[in-house]
Every structure is written in structure tokens, then in C-alpha cells.
Amino acid sequence: MARIVADADVLAADLLVGGPSREALDLPRTHDWLALLASDPLLEDAEAVIADLAGEALAASWRERIADLAVPVEHPEGDHPALASAMHGDARHVLSLDPDLGSVGAGVAIRREANVETSVRPPDAFVRLFDPASVYEAVFGEPYPPG
Amino acid sequence: MTWTELFERAGDHDVTEDEVRDALARRREPDAAGESGTAGEPGADDG
């Protein structure tokens, strides 16, 4: 199964802003072989951002809904929630709105630390690059099933 | 509640990506408790 992580800003923007963050998260919503990994701290951060900007009721509803979509992953307390979710869940892609997290230097540090090929990208870049057929064939070794 | 219903409810709030980014930055500010040790911590020498 292909795995991605969306940082809390992307999770919140998916709900509150739409646009590229929603396009990106529509991918795991519509392709059941694409897993969205998220630790509890990551979901708590997103829930807190949603509550801050749009109220606790909406945040609580979102938290209930995301529980059906996100695949849980655990990591040590205090680690960066998105990066640690990717490292411990073996995700190749981290989506983030933070330009510092997506910098070349940060990417090198993540790959060195985690010893995995994990890329950090803004959601619009991920959507442009993600080709479901290619990813499916690479992960499963068989042709992408016709839609 | 479906995603569609959630998005409809959320649409009442006029939020931008910048506001989301800023809200997360506030949430994860370094003075939050429990930050693990990393290189470059501010000096906290107690004499």
C-alpha cells in the first residue's frame, strides 16, 4: 500500500480552505490503496488548529470523520508529528504548507535521519506529481485497474 | 457526518492558508512543554 502523511496544516486546510490541500487529500479518499498515515499528536494538532479557526464543534466532527480515513501510527513523544509519522510508518511523501519543512536542507536531514526516501512537498506539488497509475504499478507490480 | 457535509459546514468560515499556517505555528511554538533535546537549544545555564 502506498503511504503518505499530511501535516496538520494540510489536514486543517483540506477542511477549512479547500484548494490544493483538498485535492491532495481527495487522493486517499478516492483510492483505497493509498494510505494516509497520522499519529495521535498529528491529529491533535490539526484538531486544535481547526478549533482555533472554526470552533470546537467542527473540530470534533472532523476528528470523528478523519478517524475513518487515517491509518494510525505511533512515534516517540516530542518528535515532529508529521515527520515522525512518515518515518515510523514508512511513508514516502509528507505534505506540508510550511516552506521551511519543504526546503532542500530539511529534506536532506529527514532522509539522513530516517534512512528512507521521504519527500516533503506542498500539496499542490504533490497533486501535480502524483500519477495514480504509475504509483499503483510501482507498489503492486500489476497494471492499474481500469476506473 | 460525511465529508461533503463537513466541507459545507466548514465553508461558513472564511479561512486562508496563511491563517492555518500561523495557527499551527502558534500551536507548535518552542515554549510548548516536552520538546525533545535537539542541537541549537537556547542556552539555559543555571549557574
N, CA and C atoms of all chains as a GROMACS GRO file, in nm:
protein
  582
    1MET      N    1   0.085  -0.119   0.000
    1MET     CA    2   0.000   0.000   0.000
    1MET      C    3   0.090   0.125   0.000
    2ALA      N    4   0.057   0.221  -0.084
    2ALA     CA    5   0.132   0.346  -0.086
    2ALA      C    6   0.090   0.430   0.034
    3ARG      N    7   0.187   0.501   0.093
    3ARG     CA    8   0.159   0.574   0.217
    3ARG      C    9   0.201   0.720   0.207
    4ILE      N   10   0.117   0.806   0.256
    4ILE     CA   11   0.152   0.948   0.264
    4ILE      C   12   0.115   1.001   0.402
    5VAL      N   13   0.177   1.114   0.436
    5VAL     CA   14   0.144   1.185   0.559
    5VAL      C   15   0.111   1.329   0.522
    6ALA      N   16   0.006   1.381   0.579
    6ALA     CA   17  -0.026   1.523   0.563
    6ALA      C   18  -0.008   1.591   0.698
    7ASP      N   19   0.074   1.696   0.700
    7ASP     CA   20   0.093   1.766   0.827
    7ASP      C   21  -0.038   1.833   0.868
    8ALA      N   22  -0.041   1.879   0.992
    8ALA     CA   23  -0.164   1.931   1.048
    8ALA      C   24  -0.217   2.053   0.971
    9ASP      N   25  -0.126   2.131   0.913
    9ASP     CA   26  -0.174   2.246   0.836
    9ASP      C   27  -0.248   2.203   0.710
   10VAL      N   28  -0.201   2.098   0.646
   10VAL     CA   29  -0.269   2.046   0.527
   10VAL      C   30  -0.402   1.982   0.566
   11LEU      N   31  -0.404   1.908   0.677
   11LEU     CA   32  -0.528   1.847   0.724
   11LEU      C   33  -0.632   1.955   0.753
   12ALA      N   34  -0.590   2.061   0.819
   12ALA     CA   35  -0.683   2.168   0.851
   12ALA      C   36  -0.725   2.245   0.726
   13ALA      N   37  -0.631   2.269   0.638
   13ALA     CA   38  -0.663   2.343   0.515
   13ALA      C   39  -0.755   2.263   0.424
   14ASP      N   40  -0.740   2.132   0.425
   14ASP     CA   41  -0.832   2.046   0.349
   14ASP      C   42  -0.976   2.078   0.388
   15LEU      N   43  -1.000   2.092   0.517
   15LEU     CA   44  -1.135   2.118   0.566
   15LEU      C   45  -1.174   2.264   0.548
   16LEU      N   46  -1.086   2.355   0.588
   16LEU     CA   47  -1.125   2.495   0.602
   16LEU      C   48  -1.098   2.582   0.479
   17VAL      N   49  -1.005   2.541   0.396
   17VAL     CA   50  -0.965   2.624   0.283
   17VAL      C   51  -1.003   2.561   0.150
   18GLY      N   52  -0.989   2.430   0.141
   18GLY     CA   53  -1.011   2.363   0.013
   18GLY      C   54  -0.887   2.372  -0.072
   19GLY      N   55  -0.901   2.397  -0.198
   19GLY     CA   56  -0.788   2.418  -0.288
   19GLY      C   57  -0.696   2.298  -0.297
   20PRO      N   58  -0.565   2.323  -0.308
   20PRO     CA   59  -0.469   2.213  -0.327
   20PRO      C   60  -0.468   2.112  -0.213
   21SER      N   61  -0.488   2.158  -0.088
   21SER     CA   62  -0.491   2.063   0.024
   21SER      C   63  -0.606   1.966   0.009
   22ARG      N   64  -0.720   2.013  -0.034
   22ARG     CA   65  -0.834   1.923  -0.053
   22ARG      C   66  -0.810   1.831  -0.172
   23GLU      N   67  -0.753   1.884  -0.278
   23GLU     CA   68  -0.722   1.798  -0.394
   23GLU      C   69  -0.628   1.686  -0.352
   24ALA      N   70  -0.530   1.721  -0.268
   24ALA     CA   71  -0.434   1.619  -0.224
   24ALA      C   72  -0.501   1.514  -0.138
   25LEU      N   73  -0.586   1.554  -0.046
   25LEU     CA   74  -0.649   1.456   0.044
   25LEU      C   75  -0.766   1.386  -0.023
   26ASP      N   76  -0.813   1.436  -0.133
   26ASP     CA   77  -0.911   1.360  -0.213
   26ASP      C   78  -0.847   1.232  -0.266
   27LEU      N   79  -0.716   1.230  -0.280
   27LEU     CA   80  -0.650   1.112  -0.335
   27LEU      C   81  -0.666   0.991  -0.242
   28PRO      N   82  -0.628   0.999  -0.113
   28PRO     CA   83  -0.656   0.882  -0.028
   28PRO      C   84  -0.804   0.860  -0.004
   29ARG      N   85  -0.886   0.963  -0.016
   29ARG     CA   86  -1.031   0.942  -0.001
   29ARG      C   87  -1.088   0.861  -0.117
   30THR      N   88  -1.026   0.871  -0.233
   30THR     CA   89  -1.082   0.805  -0.352
   30THR      C   90  -1.001   0.684  -0.399
   31HIS      N   91  -0.884   0.661  -0.342
   31HIS     CA   92  -0.803   0.545  -0.379
   31HIS      C   93  -0.774   0.467  -0.253
   32ASP      N   94  -0.842   0.354  -0.234
   32ASP     CA   95  -0.830   0.284  -0.107
   32ASP      C   96  -0.695   0.216  -0.090
   33TRP      N   97  -0.613   0.214  -0.194
   33TRP     CA   98  -0.479   0.156  -0.182
   33TRP      C   99  -0.376   0.262  -0.144
   34LEU      N  100  -0.419   0.384  -0.127
   34LEU     CA  101  -0.332   0.495  -0.085
   34LEU      C  102  -0.368   0.529   0.060
   35ALA      N  103  -0.273   0.506   0.151
   35ALA     CA  104  -0.300   0.524   0.293
   35ALA      C  105  -0.251   0.659   0.343
   36LEU      N  106  -0.336   0.724   0.421
   36LEU     CA  107  -0.299   0.848   0.488
   36LEU      C  108  -0.261   0.813   0.631
   37LEU      N  109  -0.134   0.823   0.663
   37LEU     CA  110  -0.088   0.790   0.796
   37LEU      C  111  -0.095   0.913   0.886
   38ALA      N  112  -0.130   0.890   1.013
   38ALA     CA  113  -0.133   1.003   1.107
   38ALA      C  114  -0.125   0.951   1.249
   39SER      N  115  -0.038   1.013   1.326
   39SER     CA  116  -0.029   0.980   1.468
   39SER      C  117  -0.133   1.061   1.546
   40ASP      N  118  -0.157   1.021   1.669
   40ASP     CA  119  -0.249   1.098   1.753
   40ASP      C  120  -0.201   1.242   1.772
   41PRO      N  121  -0.072   1.264   1.800
   41PRO     CA  122  -0.026   1.404   1.812
   41PRO      C  123  -0.050   1.486   1.685
   42LEU      N  124  -0.035   1.423   1.570
   42LEU     CA  125  -0.059   1.494   1.445
   42LEU      C  126  -0.206   1.532   1.433
   43LEU      N  127  -0.295   1.438   1.463
   43LEU     CA  128  -0.438   1.467   1.456
   43LEU      C  129  -0.479   1.569   1.562
   44GLU      N  130  -0.415   1.563   1.677
   44GLU     CA  131  -0.446   1.660   1.783
   44GLU      C  132  -0.406   1.801   1.741
   45ASP      N  133  -0.292   1.812   1.673
   45ASP     CA  134  -0.250   1.943   1.623
   45ASP      C  135  -0.352   1.997   1.522
   46ALA      N  136  -0.393   1.912   1.430
   46ALA     CA  137  -0.490   1.956   1.329
   46ALA      C  138  -0.622   1.994   1.395
   47GLU      N  139  -0.665   1.912   1.491
   47GLU     CA  140  -0.791   1.940   1.560
   47GLU      C  141  -0.784   2.074   1.632
   48ALA      N  142  -0.669   2.100   1.694
   48ALA     CA  143  -0.651   2.227   1.766
   48ALA      C  144  -0.654   2.346   1.671
   49VAL      N  145  -0.594   2.331   1.554
   49VAL     CA  146  -0.595   2.440   1.455
   49VAL      C  147  -0.737   2.465   1.406
   50ILE      N  148  -0.809   2.358   1.380
   50ILE     CA  149  -0.948   2.373   1.333
   50ILE      C  150  -1.032   2.439   1.442
   51ALA      N  151  -1.012   2.396   1.566
   51ALA     CA  152  -1.088   2.456   1.677
   51ALA      C  153  -1.056   2.604   1.691
   52ASP      N  154  -0.928   2.637   1.675
   52ASP     CA  155  -0.883   2.776   1.688
   52ASP      C  156  -0.949   2.864   1.582
   53LEU      N  157  -0.961   2.812   1.461
   53LEU     CA  158  -1.008   2.893   1.349
   53LEU      C  159  -1.158   2.882   1.322
   54ALA      N  160  -1.218   2.769   1.362
   54ALA     CA  161  -1.357   2.746   1.324
   54ALA      C  162  -1.443   2.689   1.435
   55GLY      N  163  -1.388   2.675   1.554
   55GLY     CA  164  -1.471   2.630   1.665
   55GLY      C  165  -1.455   2.483   1.698
   56GLU      N  166  -1.480   2.453   1.823
   56GLU     CA  167  -1.457   2.316   1.872
   56GLU      C  168  -1.557   2.216   1.816
   57ALA      N  169  -1.679   2.259   1.788
   57ALA     CA  170  -1.778   2.165   1.737
   57ALA      C  171  -1.735   2.108   1.602
   58LEU      N  172  -1.692   2.196   1.512
   58LEU     CA  173  -1.646   2.150   1.381
   58LEU      C  174  -1.521   2.064   1.396
   59ALA      N  175  -1.432   2.105   1.486
   59ALA     CA  176  -1.310   2.029   1.508
   59ALA      C  177  -1.342   1.887   1.557
   60ALA      N  178  -1.438   1.876   1.647
   60ALA     CA  179  -1.475   1.744   1.698
   60ALA      C  180  -1.538   1.658   1.589
   61SER      N  181  -1.620   1.718   1.506
   61SER     CA  182  -1.680   1.644   1.394
   61SER      C  183  -1.572   1.598   1.296
   62TRP      N  184  -1.477   1.686   1.269
   62TRP     CA  185  -1.367   1.649   1.180
   62TRP      C  186  -1.288   1.533   1.237
   63ARG      N  187  -1.260   1.539   1.368
   63ARG     CA  188  -1.180   1.434   1.430
   63ARG      C  189  -1.249   1.298   1.418
   64GLU      N  190  -1.380   1.297   1.432
   64GLU     CA  191  -1.455   1.172   1.415
   64GLU      C  192  -1.443   1.121   1.272
   65ARG      N  193  -1.451   1.212   1.177
   65ARG     CA  194  -1.451   1.172   1.036
   65ARG      C  195  -1.313   1.124   0.992
   66ILE      N  196  -1.210   1.194   1.036
   66ILE     CA  197  -1.074   1.160   0.992
   66ILE      C  198  -1.032   1.025   1.050
   67ALA      N  199  -1.093   0.985   1.160
   67ALA     CA  200  -1.057   0.856   1.220
   67ALA      C  201  -1.086   0.740   1.124
   68ASP      N  202  -1.184   0.757   1.036
   68ASP     CA  203  -1.216   0.652   0.939
   68ASP      C  204  -1.118   0.649   0.823
   69LEU      N  205  -1.051   0.760   0.799
   69LEU     CA  206  -0.962   0.770   0.684
   69LEU      C  207  -0.816   0.743   0.722
   70ALA      N  208  -0.773   0.801   0.834
   70ALA     CA  209  -0.632   0.795   0.870
   70ALA      C  210  -0.594   0.659   0.927
   71VAL      N  211  -0.476   0.615   0.889
   71VAL     CA  212  -0.419   0.492   0.945
   71VAL      C  213  -0.329   0.532   1.061
   72PRO      N  214  -0.354   0.480   1.181
   72PRO     CA  215  -0.276   0.524   1.297
   72PRO      C  216  -0.132   0.477   1.292
   73VAL      N  217  -0.045   0.562   1.341
   73VAL     CA  218   0.097   0.529   1.355
   73VAL      C  219   0.146   0.591   1.485
   74GLU      N  220   0.239   0.523   1.549
   74GLU     CA  221   0.292   0.574   1.675
   74GLU      C  222   0.437   0.619   1.658
   75HIS      N  223   0.476   0.715   1.740
   75HIS     CA  224   0.614   0.761   1.738
   75HIS      C  225   0.646   0.819   1.875
   76PRO      N  226   0.775   0.838   1.904
   76PRO     CA  227   0.813   0.892   2.034
   76PRO      C  228   0.754   1.029   2.059
   77GLU      N  229   0.719   1.052   2.184
   77GLU     CA  230   0.664   1.182   2.223
   77GLU      C  231   0.766   1.292   2.200
   78GLY      N  232   0.720   1.404   2.149
   78GLY     CA  233   0.810   1.516   2.129
   78GLY      C  234   0.866   1.527   1.988
   79ASP      N  235   0.860   1.420   1.913
   79ASP     CA  236   0.907   1.425   1.774
   79ASP      C  237   0.811   1.509   1.689
   80HIS      N  238   0.863   1.562   1.579
   80HIS     CA  239   0.774   1.635   1.488
   80HIS      C  240   0.666   1.539   1.439
   81PRO      N  241   0.539   1.569   1.461
   81PRO     CA  242   0.434   1.470   1.435
   81PRO      C  243   0.429   1.420   1.290
   82ALA      N  244   0.446   1.512   1.195
   82ALA     CA  245   0.435   1.468   1.054
   82ALA      C  246   0.558   1.388   1.013
   83LEU      N  247   0.676   1.439   1.044
   83LEU     CA  248   0.798   1.370   1.004
   83LEU      C  249   0.810   1.235   1.074
   84ALA      N  250   0.777   1.232   1.202
   84ALA     CA  251   0.786   1.106   1.276
   84ALA      C  252   0.681   1.007   1.227
   85SER      N  253   0.564   1.054   1.192
   85SER     CA  254   0.462   0.964   1.136
   85SER      C  255   0.513   0.901   1.007
   86ALA      N  256   0.579   0.982   0.925
   86ALA     CA  257   0.633   0.929   0.800
   86ALA      C  258   0.745   0.829   0.825
   87MET      N  259   0.833   0.863   0.919
   87MET     CA  260   0.946   0.776   0.947
   87MET      C  261   0.899   0.642   1.004
   88HIS      N  262   0.813   0.647   1.102
   88HIS     CA  263   0.770   0.524   1.169
   88HIS      C  264   0.665   0.448   1.090
   89GLY      N  265   0.600   0.516   0.995
   89GLY     CA  266   0.501   0.449   0.912
   89GLY      C  267   0.551   0.416   0.773
   90ASP      N  268   0.677   0.449   0.747
   90ASP     CA  269   0.738   0.420   0.617
   90ASP      C  270   0.663   0.488   0.503
   91ALA      N  271   0.631   0.614   0.522
   91ALA     CA  272   0.564   0.691   0.417
   91ALA      C  273   0.668   0.762   0.333
   92ARG      N  274   0.647   0.765   0.204
   92ARG     CA  275   0.742   0.826   0.113
   92ARG      C  276   0.714   0.975   0.090
   93HIS      N  277   0.596   1.020   0.128
   93HIS     CA  278   0.558   1.157   0.099
   93HIS      C  279   0.500   1.222   0.223
   94VAL      N  280   0.548   1.343   0.252
   94VAL     CA  281   0.491   1.428   0.356
   94VAL      C  282   0.443   1.555   0.288
   95LEU      N  283   0.318   1.588   0.313
   95LEU     CA  284   0.261   1.711   0.256
   95LEU      C  285   0.257   1.817   0.365
   96SER      N  286   0.305   1.934   0.334
   96SER     CA  287   0.310   2.041   0.433
   96SER      C  288   0.298   2.176   0.366
   97LEU      N  289   0.236   2.271   0.437
   97LEU     CA  290   0.229   2.409   0.390
   97LEU      C  291   0.347   2.491   0.442
   98ASP      N  292   0.431   2.431   0.525
   98ASP     CA  293   0.545   2.501   0.583
   98ASP      C  294   0.661   2.501   0.485
   99PRO      N  295   0.698   2.615   0.432
   99PRO     CA  296   0.807   2.618   0.334
   99PRO      C  297   0.941   2.574   0.393
  100ASP      N  298   0.960   2.593   0.522
  100ASP     CA  299   1.086   2.550   0.585
  100ASP      C  300   1.094   2.398   0.589
  101LEU      N  301   0.984   2.334   0.614
  101LEU     CA  302   0.984   2.188   0.620
  101LEU      C  303   1.010   2.129   0.483
  102GLY      N  304   0.969   2.200   0.380
  102GLY     CA  305   0.987   2.151   0.244
  102GLY      C  306   1.115   2.195   0.178
  103SER      N  307   1.205   2.261   0.254
  103SER     CA  308   1.329   2.310   0.195
  103SER      C  309   1.422   2.193   0.163
  104VAL      N  310   1.519   2.219   0.078
  104VAL     CA  311   1.614   2.116   0.039
  104VAL      C  312   1.692   2.067   0.160
  105GLY      N  313   1.732   2.161   0.246
  105GLY     CA  314   1.807   2.123   0.364
  105GLY      C  315   1.729   2.032   0.457
  106ALA      N  316   1.604   2.066   0.476
  106ALA     CA  317   1.520   1.984   0.562
  106ALA      C  318   1.502   1.845   0.502
  107GLY      N  319   1.486   1.841   0.371
  107GLY     CA  320   1.468   1.712   0.305
  107GLY      C  321   1.589   1.622   0.322
  108VAL      N  322   1.706   1.680   0.308
  108VAL     CA  323   1.828   1.602   0.326
  108VAL      C  324   1.838   1.550   0.469
  109ALA      N  325   1.806   1.637   0.564
  109ALA     CA  326   1.814   1.598   0.705
  109ALA      C  327   1.715   1.486   0.735
  110ILE      N  328   1.596   1.495   0.679
  110ILE     CA  329   1.495   1.392   0.702
  110ILE      C  330   1.543   1.259   0.646
  111ARG      N  331   1.595   1.263   0.527
  111ARG     CA  332   1.638   1.137   0.465
  111ARG      C  333   1.756   1.078   0.539
  112ARG      N  334   1.845   1.162   0.588
  112ARG     CA  335   1.961   1.112   0.660
  112ARG      C  336   1.917   1.051   0.792
  113GLU      N  337   1.826   1.121   0.860
  113GLU     CA  338   1.781   1.076   0.991
  113GLU      C  339   1.699   0.948   0.980
  114ALA      N  340   1.611   0.945   0.884
  114ALA     CA  341   1.516   0.835   0.875
  114ALA      C  342   1.567   0.722   0.786
  115ASN      N  343   1.672   0.749   0.709
  115ASN     CA  344   1.726   0.650   0.616
  115ASN      C  345   1.618   0.598   0.522
  116VAL      N  346   1.527   0.684   0.489
  116VAL     CA  347   1.424   0.648   0.391
  116VAL      C  348   1.414   0.761   0.290
  117GLU      N  349   1.362   0.727   0.175
  117GLU     CA  350   1.344   0.827   0.072
  117GLU      C  351   1.210   0.897   0.093
  118THR      N  352   1.207   0.991   0.184
  118THR     CA  353   1.085   1.066   0.214
  118THR      C  354   1.097   1.207   0.162
  119SER      N  355   1.001   1.249   0.085
  119SER     CA  356   1.000   1.383   0.029
  119SER      C  357   0.893   1.466   0.098
  120VAL      N  358   0.927   1.592   0.123
  120VAL     CA  359   0.832   1.686   0.181
  120VAL      C  360   0.793   1.784   0.071
  121ARG      N  361   0.665   1.795   0.046
  121ARG     CA  362   0.619   1.882  -0.062
  121ARG      C  363   0.494   1.957  -0.020
  122PRO      N  364   0.471   2.074  -0.079
  122PRO     CA  365   0.340   2.137  -0.062
  122PRO      C  366   0.235   2.054  -0.137
  123PRO      N  367   0.110   2.064  -0.096
  123PRO     CA  368   0.006   1.978  -0.158
  123PRO      C  369  -0.011   2.000  -0.306
  124ASP      N  370   0.007   2.121  -0.356
  124ASP     CA  371  -0.012   2.142  -0.500
  124ASP      C  372   0.096   2.070  -0.580
  125ALA      N  373   0.217   2.068  -0.528
  125ALA     CA  374   0.325   1.995  -0.597
  125ALA      C  375   0.298   1.846  -0.594
  126PHE      N  376   0.249   1.796  -0.484
  126PHE     CA  377   0.219   1.653  -0.476
  126PHE      C  378   0.111   1.615  -0.575
  127VAL      N  379   0.007   1.695  -0.584
  127VAL     CA  380  -0.102   1.666  -0.676
  127VAL      C  381  -0.053   1.666  -0.821
  128ARG      N  382   0.036   1.761  -0.853
  128ARG     CA  383   0.089   1.766  -0.991
  128ARG      C  384   0.172   1.642  -1.022
  129LEU      N  385   0.247   1.595  -0.923
  129LEU     CA  386   0.339   1.485  -0.947
  129LEU      C  387   0.274   1.348  -0.936
  130PHE      N  388   0.168   1.338  -0.858
  130PHE     CA  389   0.111   1.207  -0.829
  130PHE      C  390   0.034   1.154  -0.949
  131ASP      N  391   0.077   1.040  -0.995
  131ASP     CA  392   0.009   0.973  -1.106
  131ASP      C  393  -0.040   0.839  -1.052
  132PRO      N  394  -0.169   0.824  -1.029
  132PRO     CA  395  -0.219   0.702  -0.965
  132PRO      C  396  -0.175   0.574  -1.036
  133ALA      N  397  -0.179   0.575  -1.168
  133ALA     CA  398  -0.144   0.454  -1.241
  133ALA      C  399   0.002   0.415  -1.216
  134SER      N  400   0.091   0.512  -1.222
  134SER     CA  401   0.232   0.482  -1.202
  134SER      C  402   0.260   0.434  -1.060
  135VAL      N  403   0.200   0.500  -0.964
  135VAL     CA  404   0.223   0.462  -0.825
  135VAL      C  405   0.167   0.323  -0.799
  136TYR      N  406   0.047   0.297  -0.849
  136TYR     CA  407  -0.016   0.166  -0.829
  136TYR      C  408   0.072   0.056  -0.887
  137GLU      N  409   0.118   0.076  -1.009
  137GLU     CA  410   0.200  -0.027  -1.074
  137GLU      C  411   0.332  -0.045  -1.001
  138ALA      N  412   0.388   0.065  -0.948
  138ALA     CA  413   0.515   0.054  -0.876
  138ALA      C  414   0.497  -0.020  -0.743
  139VAL      N  415   0.384   0.004  -0.677
  139VAL     CA  416   0.361  -0.056  -0.545
  139VAL      C  417   0.317  -0.201  -0.558
  140PHE      N  418   0.228  -0.228  -0.653
  140PHE     CA  419   0.166  -0.361  -0.660
  140PHE      C  420   0.222  -0.449  -0.772
  141GLY      N  421   0.301  -0.392  -0.862
  141GLY     CA  422   0.360  -0.471  -0.967
  141GLY      C  423   0.260  -0.526  -1.067
  142GLU      N  424   0.148  -0.458  -1.081
  142GLU     CA  425   0.048  -0.501  -1.179
  142GLU      C  426  -0.019  -0.378  -1.236
  143PRO      N  427  -0.080  -0.394  -1.351
  143PRO     CA  428  -0.140  -0.276  -1.416
  143PRO      C  429  -0.250  -0.214  -1.329
  144TYR      N  430  -0.258  -0.084  -1.338
  144TYR     CA  431  -0.360  -0.010  -1.266
  144TYR      C  432  -0.497  -0.054  -1.316
  145PRO      N  433  -0.588  -0.093  -1.227
  145PRO     CA  434  -0.719  -0.140  -1.272
  145PRO      C  435  -0.797  -0.028  -1.338
  146PRO      N  436  -0.872  -0.057  -1.441
  146PRO     CA  437  -0.948   0.048  -1.510
  146PRO      C  438  -1.052   0.108  -1.417
  147GLY      N  439  -1.071   0.237  -1.424
  147GLY     CA  440  -1.168   0.307  -1.340
  147GLY      C  441  -1.305   0.271  -1.386
  148MET      N  442  -2.137   1.194   0.993
  148MET     CA  443  -2.135   1.308   0.901
  148MET      C  444  -2.040   1.278   0.786
  149THR      N  445  -2.081   1.302   0.667
  149THR     CA  446  -1.996   1.275   0.550
  149THR      C  447  -1.897   1.389   0.530
  150TRP      N  448  -1.797   1.362   0.447
  150TRP     CA  449  -1.700   1.467   0.414
  150TRP      C  450  -1.771   1.585   0.349
  151THR      N  451  -1.867   1.557   0.262
  151THR     CA  452  -1.940   1.664   0.194
  151THR      C  453  -2.010   1.755   0.295
  152GLU      N  454  -2.073   1.694   0.394
  152GLU     CA  455  -2.142   1.773   0.496
  152GLU      C  456  -2.042   1.855   0.578
  153LEU      N  457  -1.929   1.793   0.609
  153LEU     CA  458  -1.826   1.865   0.683
  153LEU      C  459  -1.776   1.985   0.604
  154PHE      N  460  -1.750   1.963   0.476
  154PHE     CA  461  -1.700   2.074   0.392
  154PHE      C  462  -1.803   2.186   0.384
  155GLU      N  463  -1.930   2.149   0.379
  155GLU     CA  464  -2.035   2.252   0.373
  155GLU      C  465  -2.034   2.335   0.500
  156ARG      N  466  -2.022   2.266   0.613
  156ARG     CA  467  -2.018   2.340   0.741
  156ARG      C  468  -1.893   2.428   0.748
  157ALA      N  469  -1.782   2.374   0.702
  157ALA     CA  470  -1.657   2.449   0.711
  157ALA      C  471  -1.658   2.570   0.619
  158GLY      N  472  -1.738   2.562   0.513
  158GLY     CA  473  -1.741   2.672   0.418
  158GLY      C  474  -1.794   2.803   0.476
  159ASP      N  475  -1.857   2.795   0.593
  159ASP     CA  476  -1.906   2.916   0.658
  159ASP      C  477  -1.792   3.002   0.714
  160HIS      N  478  -1.676   2.941   0.727
  160HIS     CA  479  -1.562   3.011   0.785
  160HIS      C  480  -1.467   3.052   0.673
  161ASP      N  481  -1.438   3.178   0.666
  161ASP     CA  482  -1.353   3.230   0.560
  161ASP      C  483  -1.208   3.224   0.606
  162VAL      N  484  -1.145   3.109   0.585
  162VAL     CA  485  -1.010   3.086   0.636
  162VAL      C  486  -0.912   3.077   0.519
  163THR      N  487  -0.794   3.132   0.539
  163THR     CA  488  -0.691   3.126   0.435
  163THR      C  489  -0.579   3.030   0.477
  164GLU      N  490  -0.498   2.992   0.380
  164GLU     CA  491  -0.383   2.906   0.410
  164GLU      C  492  -0.288   2.975   0.509
  165ASP      N  493  -0.270   3.104   0.495
  165ASP     CA  494  -0.181   3.176   0.586
  165ASP      C  495  -0.231   3.166   0.730
  166GLU      N  496  -0.362   3.176   0.750
  166GLU     CA  497  -0.417   3.168   0.884
  166GLU      C  498  -0.396   3.027   0.941
  167VAL      N  499  -0.412   2.927   0.857
  167VAL     CA  500  -0.389   2.789   0.901
  167VAL      C  501  -0.243   2.771   0.940
  168ARG      N  502  -0.154   2.820   0.854
  168ARG     CA  503  -0.011   2.807   0.880
  168ARG      C  504   0.026   2.876   1.011
  169ASP      N  505  -0.026   2.996   1.032
  169ASP     CA  506   0.005   3.072   1.153
  169ASP      C  507  -0.051   3.002   1.277
  170ALA      N  508  -0.171   2.948   1.265
  170ALA     CA  509  -0.232   2.880   1.380
  170ALA      C  510  -0.149   2.759   1.420
  171LEU      N  511  -0.098   2.684   1.323
  171LEU     CA  512  -0.015   2.568   1.355
  171LEU      C  513   0.118   2.613   1.415
  172ALA      N  514   0.174   2.719   1.364
  172ALA     CA  515   0.300   2.769   1.418
  172ALA      C  516   0.284   2.810   1.564
  173ARG      N  517   0.172   2.872   1.596
  173ARG     CA  518   0.146   2.911   1.736
  173ARG      C  519   0.134   2.786   1.823
  174ARG      N  520   0.067   2.687   1.770
  174ARG     CA  521   0.045   2.563   1.846
  174ARG      C  522   0.178   2.494   1.875
  175ARG      N  523   0.270   2.500   1.781
  175ARG     CA  524   0.396   2.425   1.794
  175ARG      C  525   0.512   2.514   1.837
  176GLU      N  526   0.483   2.628   1.897
  176GLU     CA  527   0.590   2.717   1.939
  176GLU      C  528   0.683   2.644   2.034
  177PRO      N  529   0.812   2.679   2.030
  177PRO     CA  530   0.911   2.606   2.107
  177PRO      C  531   0.891   2.607   2.256
  178ASP      N  532   0.809   2.698   2.309
  178ASP     CA  533   0.795   2.700   2.453
  178ASP      C  534   0.690   2.602   2.501
  179ALA      N  535   0.634   2.520   2.407
  179ALA     CA  536   0.542   2.415   2.450
  179ALA      C  537   0.619   2.313   2.530
  180ALA      N  538   0.556   2.253   2.630
  180ALA     CA  539   0.624   2.158   2.718
  180ALA      C  540   0.660   2.032   2.643
  181GLY      N  541   0.769   1.971   2.684
  181GLY     CA  542   0.801   1.839   2.633
  181GLY      C  543   0.882   1.838   2.507
  182GLU      N  544   0.939   1.948   2.468
  182GLU     CA  545   1.020   1.947   2.347
  182GLU      C  546   1.143   1.860   2.368
  183SER      N  547   1.171   1.768   2.276
  183SER     CA  548   1.285   1.678   2.292
  183SER      C  549   1.413   1.753   2.264
  184GLY      N  550   1.525   1.704   2.315
  184GLY     CA  551   1.650   1.775   2.301
  184GLY      C  552   1.698   1.773   2.158
  185THR      N  553   1.739   1.885   2.107
  185THR     CA  554   1.792   1.896   1.972
  185THR      C  555   1.911   1.988   1.974
  186ALA      N  556   1.990   1.983   1.872
  186ALA     CA  557   2.103   2.074   1.861
  186ALA      C  558   2.053   2.216   1.852
  187GLY      N  559   2.125   2.309   1.911
  187GLY     CA  560   2.091   2.450   1.897
  187GLY      C  561   1.988   2.499   1.996
  188GLU      N  562   1.968   2.430   2.106
  188GLU     CA  563   1.875   2.478   2.207
  188GLU      C  564   1.926   2.609   2.265
  189PRO      N  565   1.837   2.698   2.299
  189PRO     CA  566   1.882   2.822   2.364
  189PRO      C  567   1.953   2.791   2.494
  190GLY      N  568   2.059   2.865   2.522
  190GLY     CA  569   2.136   2.839   2.644
  190GLY      C  570   2.051   2.856   2.768
  191ALA      N  571   2.059   2.763   2.858
  191ALA     CA  572   1.979   2.770   2.981
  191ALA      C  573   2.067   2.732   3.098
  192ASP      N  574   2.187   2.792   3.100
  192ASP     CA  575   2.279   2.756   3.207
  192ASP      C  576   2.235   2.817   3.337
  193ASP      N  577   2.213   2.733   3.434
  193ASP     CA  578   2.186   2.782   3.566
  193ASP      C  579   2.315   2.776   3.644
  194GLY      N  580   2.361   2.883   3.684
  194GLY     CA  581   2.492   2.897   3.748
  194GLY      C  582   2.522   2.811   3.864
   0.00000   0.00000   0.00000
